[in-house]
Amino acid sequence: MSILDSRDLEEELNNPDTDEERKKTIKELKKETENYGWEHGIFFVSEYEWEDYCRETAQDCGYLERYNDTFNPLESCIDWDKWSDLMAMDYDQVEFEGKTYYWREA
């Protein structure tokens, strides 16, 4: 899964080999979000990977306990689209390089 991290983007800004157009778009993103913990790490999740991210978050939080690494049949009963919509209420959206990303304050 591809998740952007503001700390990695900051490294790109400081790298002389980074393309100037890329630096420009990173600076715009930074300007929009830097008051929300840019230096501590903001994760940006592409809208195309949002549902997968939400599913992994549910698993990481223990909402879908697995026993002996076997499949939990409850997973196939969950409306993941609805779950991701509910999670989106706690996130902002931002455009970056022509894609929409979900993010929230660190």
N, C-alpha and C positions, 0 to 999 in steps of 0.2 A: 504494500500500500504506500502510495506516495503522499506524504504529509510534509508541508513546508514548515520550517522552524525559523522564526525571526533571527535567532542567533546565527544560523547558517547563512541567511540572507545578508546579515551584517558583515559576515566574513567576505561574502562576494563583493559587497560595496567597497571594502578595504583592499581588495585584490586588484592590482594594476592590470591583470590579464582579463578581467571581466569586461565584456562588451559594454560600450557607453549606453546603448539603448536599454540593455538589461539593468544597468545601474540606475537609469532614469526611472524605470518602472518600480524598482525596489525602493527608491527614495520616495516615490508617490505613496506606495503602500506604507512605508515607515511613517510618513507624515500623518497619514490617516489613523494609524493605530499606536503610535509610540507612547501616548499617554496611558496606555493600558498594559504596560509591562513588556514592551518590546525587548528591553535588555535582559529580562528574566526568561524570556521564551514564550512566544505566542505560536500556537500551532494552527496552521491553515489547512483545512481539509477540502479538497475539491468536491464540488457538488456531484461529480460522477462517482465518487467513492464514499459519499456521505452515508448511504445505507449500510455499507460494509463496516464503516467506522462505528456506526451506532450499534451494530450487531456485536462487534468486538468489545465495545465498551460494556455492553450488557454482560458479556461473558467475563470480562476482566473484573467487573464489580460483583461477580458471584451470583447474579440473578438467575443464571442457568447452570447450577451446579452439575458437574459431570462426575460420574463415579467410574473409576478405573479407566479414564480416557475413552469411554464409550459414548456413543451418540445419545443425546438426551432427546427423546421423542417430542418433548414439549417445544423444542426449537422449531419443528415443522408446523406447529399450530399458531405461532406468533405472526401477527401482521407487522412485518418489519417496516413496511412503508409508513404505517401509522406511528410506530415507535420512533422512526427517524423524524417524522413531522413533529412529534411531541418534544424530542430532544432539540430540534431546531429553534424552539421558542426561547431557549437559553443562550443562543448564539446569534452573532451578527453576521452579515454577509458583506463581502467586499469583492470587487473585480480586480483581477491581477492577470496581466498578459492574456486578456480575452476570455478568462475563465472565472466562474464564481466560486469563491471559497467561503466556507463557514469558519468562524473563529470566535473566541471569547477571551475575556480578560484572564490572564494567568492567575 
